[in-house]
Amino acid sequence: MSKTTLPLFVLALLPVGASARDGVRVLPTSEKRPNVLVIMTDDVGYGDFSCYGAKRVHTPNIDRLAANGVRFTDAHACASTSTPSRYGFLTGEYPFRRPGTDVAAGNAAMVIRPEQFTLADLFKAAGYTTAAIGKWHLGLGSRTAQQDWNGQIDLTPADLGFDYSCIMAATADRVPCVFIENGRVRNYDASAPIQVSYRSNFSGEPTGKSNPELLRLRPSHGHDMSIVNGISRIGFMKGGGKALWKDENIADSIADYALRWITATQQPEDSTHRPFFMYLCTNDVHVPRWPHERFRGQSPMGLRGDAIVQLDWTVGQIMDGLHKLGIADNTLVILTSDNGPVLDDGYADDAESLAGTHRPGGPWRGGKYSAFEAGSAVPFIVSWPAGGVRRGGESRALISLIDGVRSLAPIAGVELNDTLACDSRNFC
């Protein structure tokens, strides 16, 4: 991104030298810093939005965001799968440098270690209040398979610079199928204690493989273990009760958690009015795709197309919320995806047969899991009216999500030394 595309207003309100970690220097300025909202979508391809050429699905809210900012045509994720891509984005370090950054199981220990510097640490050092909402897929706890799902988990996003978190424990297709709020299961049901295993089933618990008659969405490969909400998953779990999510409500829940937290940061009783950084990760359009009934039939592409429509609704809800609070103009919004698209990713939802002429990877070959272009080529939209981002712009600049840490540092008003975010470069 050129400086004419996105001028940087280097902003900070803290004294010079204030720092959460060694290697971070807060720069002096009297300018008002922007809120920063990163919307990380899931398994969305370069060609899945109508502003990127999609014809068989319409995304008016995302199109509006692009019309209000800059749409990048040569942006790339850090990897072609979720965990390593998210790891690279949050740390500014290529995932190949660290063992254990491949696709994380639902009971994996936290992949990013507390001593590592993260994007949230950067904003926290600058005086921002920080939050992580939605899909996480970076592990929890200090030891694999040793999490206390019925109490306080010992390592959480709070150890990585996030003041607040309300996240999916893993992914929608992996157990446990619960949200974790600040290290504890949200809506915990003491009458149904949670047990999780990735080795063997619990006695008497049905599975997709043994009890297909209980399923409302059948697997196409794998994904035939514990059944939650009529959908079989990867891994085994027992219990959960009232804490278990309903897949059709996940998008609503994520939007609600995000808007509640953003609204709380703007309350009059909060005299500090610190800017916020939110890492908002949607579940859409990851499998199992089971959008809410009100989105069914909104595209000719079945469940995957309807999930894209639901994702567009989520973006619209968030942007409407920012406008109602009067903070949309000075909120830097980045919308992107963790990796390229996949059609059949383990469930028989007819995504391949109903795609028709739709090309989720756009003009590129490959997709999720692939080393070909569509595996990492992702949509990337930036909007920040008060920051001078030109409306309706298009940039052919080559950018990577690995560069997020150092590109956002000047906007937050901090300077990093060379020991932090070793692979990240400022592309602004």
Order of alpha helices (4+ residues) and beta strands (2+ residues): beta-beta-alpha-beta-alpha-alpha-beta-beta-beta-beta-beta-beta-beta-beta-alpha-beta-alpha-beta-alpha-alpha-beta-beta-beta-alpha-beta
